[in-house]
Amino acid sequence: MSAKIPPPVSMRRRPSRSVPATISAVLLLALGVALVWAAVVRLTQGTWPVFVTEPLRWLSETGWDSSRGWTGAVVLLLIGVILLLCGMIPGDFSALPLQAKPVNMPGLPGAAESGGVPSVRGGENVVMSRRAVARLAASTCDHIDGVASASATASSRKVHVDVTTALHGTSDVQHWVVDGVRSRLAATGLDPVPEVTASVRMRN
């Protein structure tokens, strides 16, 4: 009786959501600092500061059916909806996918079906972080003739390499860098291979 092998689990997208998180954190921090400052002023001087009294006076003079009230409500509603959607809608993978090949491991259920060396059934998800891709691209340039130093940045679809060279002609170096980095990324198994661009400047 062969053991049941669970189905493959698809890789979930986990975006960083740094922009809405930063906006919310800055707003909450500013609100907290303002409230603490207002409380200190109230305790020391006996009156609330202007940045507290003026908004309250403006709100007291604004009717619910006025144009200013509706405008403020719509603006706050749009900001809330945008932040909510940023937190709920899944984003793109922050890592670059690699081609995964089936792995044969002895001693697992199903050995009789494959001559004693069973295959792990189900899909595999293998990825490489963008930082690792950038480091791989930069290290590849160290082995290219004419490259004095190199640094790289990577996104989910594009890799850009900044290269310095002591040669007077930079067009050949740029061509060598782009071809070399693209070949190295393809040999690593990135699927699809990101677009590779390079900028070359002469070393002073």
C-alpha positions as CSV (number, residue, x, y, z in Angstrom):
1,M,0.0,0.0,0.0
2,S,1.6,3.2,-1.1
3,A,1.4,6.3,1.1
4,K,-0.6,9.3,-0.1
5,I,1.5,12.2,-1.3
6,P,0.0,15.6,-0.7
7,P,-0.6,17.8,-3.7
8,P,1.9,20.6,-4.4
9,V,1.3,23.9,-2.6
10,S,1.5,26.9,-4.9
11,M,3.8,29.7,-3.9
12,R,1.8,32.6,-2.4
13,R,2.6,36.1,-3.3
14,R,3.8,38.1,-0.3
15,P,4.4,41.7,-1.4
16,S,6.3,44.0,1.0
17,R,3.5,46.7,0.9
18,S,6.2,49.2,2.0
19,V,4.4,52.2,0.5
20,P,1.1,52.0,2.3
21,A,2.8,50.7,5.5
22,T,5.1,53.7,5.4
23,I,2.3,56.2,4.8
24,S,0.2,54.8,7.6
25,A,3.2,54.7,10.0
26,V,4.1,58.3,9.2
27,L,0.6,59.5,9.7
28,L,0.2,57.7,13.0
29,L,3.5,58.9,14.2
30,A,2.7,62.5,13.3
31,L,-0.7,62.2,15.0
32,G,0.9,60.8,18.2
33,V,3.6,63.5,18.3
34,A,0.9,66.2,17.8
35,L,-1.3,64.8,20.6
36,V,1.6,64.6,23.0
37,W,2.7,68.2,22.2
38,A,-0.9,69.4,22.6
39,A,-1.2,67.7,26.0
40,V,2.1,69.2,27.2
41,V,1.0,72.7,26.1
42,R,-2.4,72.2,27.8
43,L,-0.8,71.2,31.0
44,T,1.9,73.9,31.0
45,Q,-0.1,76.9,29.6
46,G,-3.7,76.0,30.4
47,T,-4.9,76.3,26.8
48,W,-4.9,74.1,23.8
49,P,-2.5,75.1,20.9
50,V,-3.8,76.6,17.7
51,F,-3.4,73.5,15.6
52,V,-6.0,71.8,17.9
53,T,-8.5,74.6,18.3
54,E,-8.6,75.8,14.7
55,P,-9.5,72.4,13.2
56,L,-12.2,72.0,15.9
57,R,-13.6,75.4,15.1
58,W,-13.5,74.7,11.4
59,L,-15.4,71.4,12.0
60,S,-18.0,73.1,14.2
61,E,-18.7,75.7,11.5
62,T,-18.9,73.1,8.7
63,G,-22.3,71.6,8.1
64,W,-22.9,68.0,7.2
65,D,-24.5,69.1,3.9
66,S,-21.9,71.7,3.0
67,S,-19.5,71.3,0.0
68,R,-16.5,71.4,2.4
69,G,-17.9,68.6,4.4
70,W,-18.7,66.4,1.4
71,T,-15.3,67.1,-0.1
72,G,-13.5,66.1,3.1
73,A,-15.5,63.0,3.5
74,V,-14.9,61.9,-0.1
75,V,-11.1,62.5,0.2
76,L,-10.9,60.5,3.4
77,L,-13.0,57.7,1.8
78,L,-10.7,57.5,-1.2
79,I,-7.6,57.4,0.9
80,G,-9.1,54.6,3.1
81,V,-10.2,52.6,0.0
82,I,-6.8,52.9,-1.6
83,L,-4.9,51.8,1.5
84,L,-7.4,48.9,2.0
85,L,-6.9,47.7,-1.6
86,C,-3.1,48.0,-1.2
87,G,-3.3,45.6,1.7
88,M,-5.8,43.1,0.2
89,I,-4.9,42.8,-3.5
90,P,-2.0,40.4,-4.0
91,G,1.1,41.8,-5.7
92,D,3.8,40.4,-7.9
93,F,6.4,37.9,-6.6
94,S,9.3,39.7,-5.0
95,A,11.6,36.9,-6.1
96,L,12.5,35.6,-9.6
97,P,11.4,32.0,-10.4
98,L,13.8,29.3,-11.4
99,Q,13.2,26.2,-13.5
100,A,12.7,23.3,-11.2
101,K,13.5,19.7,-12.2
102,P,12.0,16.6,-10.6
103,V,14.1,15.2,-7.8
104,N,14.7,11.5,-7.4
105,M,15.2,10.4,-3.8
106,P,15.6,6.7,-2.7
107,G,13.5,5.3,0.1
108,L,10.3,7.1,-0.7
109,P,6.9,5.5,-1.5
110,G,6.6,4.6,-5.1
111,A,9.9,2.9,-5.6
112,A,8.3,0.0,-7.3
113,E,7.0,2.2,-10.0
114,S,10.4,3.7,-10.9
115,G,12.7,0.8,-10.5
116,G,13.7,1.5,-6.9
117,V,14.4,5.2,-7.4
118,P,11.1,7.0,-7.0
119,S,10.4,10.5,-8.2
120,V,8.9,13.2,-5.9
121,R,5.6,13.9,-7.5
122,G,4.0,17.3,-7.6
123,G,5.3,20.7,-8.6
124,E,8.3,22.6,-7.1
125,N,8.7,26.3,-6.7
126,V,12.2,27.5,-6.7
127,V,13.1,31.2,-6.6
128,M,16.1,33.5,-6.3
129,S,15.9,36.8,-4.5
130,R,16.4,40.0,-6.4
131,R,19.4,40.8,-4.2
132,A,21.0,37.4,-5.2
133,V,20.3,38.0,-8.8
134,A,22.0,41.4,-8.6
135,R,25.0,40.0,-6.8
136,L,25.3,37.2,-9.4
137,A,25.2,39.8,-12.2
138,A,27.8,41.9,-10.6
139,S,30.1,39.0,-9.9
140,T,29.7,37.8,-13.5
141,C,31.1,41.2,-14.7
142,D,34.3,40.6,-12.6
143,H,35.3,37.9,-15.1
144,I,34.7,40.0,-18.2
145,D,37.7,41.7,-19.9
146,G,37.8,45.4,-19.6
147,V,35.6,45.7,-16.5
148,A,37.3,47.5,-13.6
149,S,34.3,47.4,-11.2
150,A,30.6,46.6,-11.4
151,S,27.4,46.9,-9.4
152,A,23.9,45.8,-10.3
153,T,20.3,46.2,-9.3
154,A,17.5,43.8,-10.1
155,S,13.8,43.9,-10.2
156,S,11.3,41.1,-11.1
157,R,11.7,41.8,-14.8
158,K,14.9,43.8,-15.3
159,V,18.6,43.7,-14.3
160,H,20.7,46.8,-14.7
161,V,24.5,46.8,-14.4
162,D,26.7,49.8,-13.8
163,V,30.2,49.2,-15.0
164,T,33.4,51.2,-14.9
165,T,36.2,50.5,-17.4
166,A,39.7,51.7,-18.1
167,L,39.2,51.3,-21.9
168,H,38.5,54.2,-24.1
169,G,35.8,52.4,-26.1
170,T,32.8,51.6,-24.0
171,S,30.5,50.1,-26.7
172,D,32.3,46.8,-26.8
173,V,32.4,46.5,-23.0
174,Q,28.7,47.2,-22.8
175,H,28.0,44.5,-25.4
176,W,30.2,42.0,-23.5
177,V,28.5,42.8,-20.2
178,V,25.0,42.4,-21.5
179,D,25.7,39.2,-23.3
180,G,27.7,37.7,-20.4
181,V,25.2,38.6,-17.7
182,R,22.2,37.3,-19.8
183,S,24.0,34.0,-20.5
184,R,24.9,33.6,-16.9
185,L,21.3,34.2,-15.7
186,A,19.9,31.8,-18.4
187,A,22.4,29.1,-17.3
188,T,21.3,29.6,-13.7
189,G,17.8,28.7,-14.6
190,L,15.9,31.9,-14.4
191,D,12.6,31.5,-16.2
192,P,11.9,33.9,-17.8
193,V,15.3,35.5,-18.1
194,P,15.0,39.2,-17.1
195,E,16.0,42.0,-19.4
196,V,19.6,43.0,-19.0
197,T,20.8,46.5,-19.5
198,A,24.2,48.1,-18.8
199,S,25.7,51.5,-18.5
200,V,29.5,51.8,-18.9
201,R,31.6,54.8,-17.8
202,M,35.3,55.3,-18.1
203,R,37.3,55.3,-14.9
204,N,39.0,58.6,-14.0
